Amino acid sequence: MKYLLLIYEDEKARARYTDSERQKISGEYLRLTEEMKQSGKYQGGNPLQPTSTATTVRVSGDKPLVIDGPFAETKEQLGGYYLIDATDIDDAIKIAAKIPAARTGSVEVRPIMEM
């Protein structure tokens, strides 16, 4: 079954990381991604640009309303995602727990609705 692992972290806290902390965490992400590729569970994934680069679109009637930034102010922001093919929810949770941001933020595990 496919799952989306949505990675949330405080952007302001992440911006305060030292270069060595950033390198260490990047290495952890690279190793985890390689591990998932080797096991056949990796389906895709990307880090996201900061929320300051986001645009939110709403439609009222037939008119689009375009707003700079994220939809809501939150403590943690969506920073990236992995799309995985896991055996079951327990397997997906096990993988989510290996994501470095799970230590400082949170990882939402969401099943993909097959169409």
Secondary structure, 3 states (H helix, E strand, C coil): CEEEEEEEECHHHHHCCCHHHHHHHHHHHHHHHHHHHHHCCEEEEEECCCHHHCEEEEEECCEEEEEECCCCCCCCEEEEEEEEECCCHHHHHHHHCCCHHHHCCEEEEEECCCC
